[in-house]
Amino acid sequence: MTKGGVMTLKFLGIIPDTPGNNSPTIWLEEETGDLVIQSYTADSATVQEAQRVGSIPGHGTDIPPHESMIRLPAVMRQFLLGPGESA
């Protein structure tokens, strides 16, 4: 995750026509390929619906203390990488 003690992030995109600060933003951690995302915290209704829908059988739906659920605006999908793509 670091290069000489410094994380190497590459800016991928920010919400178009952003009015200023606090806008959803996506970066790529170049060494690991991880995406780092700043976005809106999911509200309780979204969290409850995700828990109701679930994911794979046998997998819990509670959000662990070290994780967060966020809501990424649809317009930001253009910055997500598809299978086999690299930035």
C-alpha positions in Angstrom: 0.0 0.0 0.0 2.9 2.3 0.3 6.0 3.2 -1.8 8.8 4.2 0.5 6.3 4.8 3.3 4.0 6.9 1.1 0.8 5.6 -0.4 0.6 6.0 -4.2 -2.8 7.2 -5.2 -3.9 8.1 -8.7 -6.9 10.5 -9.1 -9.6 8.9 -11.2 -12.5 11.3 -11.0 -14.8 13.6 -9.1 -18.5 14.2 -9.5 -18.9 16.4 -12.6 -19.9 20.0 -12.1 -18.9 19.7 -8.4 -19.9 22.9 -6.6 -16.9 22.9 -4.2 -15.7 20.8 -1.3 -17.1 17.5 0.0 -17.8 16.0 -3.4 -17.6 12.3 -4.2 -14.2 11.4 -5.5 -12.4 8.2 -6.6 -8.7 7.3 -6.5 -6.8 4.2 -7.5 -4.1 2.8 -5.2 -1.6 2.0 -7.9 0.3 -0.8 -6.1 -2.7 -2.9 -5.0 -5.3 -1.8 -7.5 -7.7 -0.9 -4.7 -10.2 1.9 -5.2 -10.4 4.6 -2.5 -13.8 6.3 -2.5 -15.0 9.4 -0.8 -18.8 9.6 -1.0 -22.0 10.1 0.9 -22.6 7.9 4.0 -25.5 5.6 3.3 -28.6 6.4 5.3 -30.3 3.9 7.7 -33.0 3.0 5.1 -30.3 2.1 2.6 -28.4 0.0 5.1 -31.6 -1.8 6.2 -32.5 -2.6 2.6 -29.0 -3.9 1.9 -29.2 -6.1 5.0 -32.7 -7.3 3.9 -31.4 -8.2 0.4 -28.2 -9.7 1.8 -25.4 -11.1 -0.3 -24.1 -14.6 -0.5 -25.6 -17.5 1.6 -24.1 -17.7 5.1 -22.6 -14.2 5.0 -23.6 -11.8 7.7 -25.3 -8.5 6.9 -24.1 -6.4 9.8 -21.5 -3.7 9.0 -18.3 -4.4 11.0 -16.8 -1.4 12.9 -13.9 -1.2 10.4 -16.2 -0.9 7.4 -18.6 1.7 6.1 -21.5 1.6 3.6 -21.4 4.6 1.2 -23.7 5.7 -1.6 -21.9 6.6 -4.8 -23.9 8.7 -7.2 -24.7 7.0 -10.6 -22.7 9.6 -12.5 -19.6 8.3 -10.8 -19.9 4.9 -12.4 -17.9 6.2 -15.3 -14.8 6.2 -13.1 -15.1 2.6 -11.9 -12.9 0.1 -13.7 -14.5 -2.8 -15.5 -13.2 -6.4 -15.6 -9.7 -6.5 -17.0 -9.4 -2.7 -17.2 -6.6 -0.7 -15.7 -6.1 3.0 -15.2 
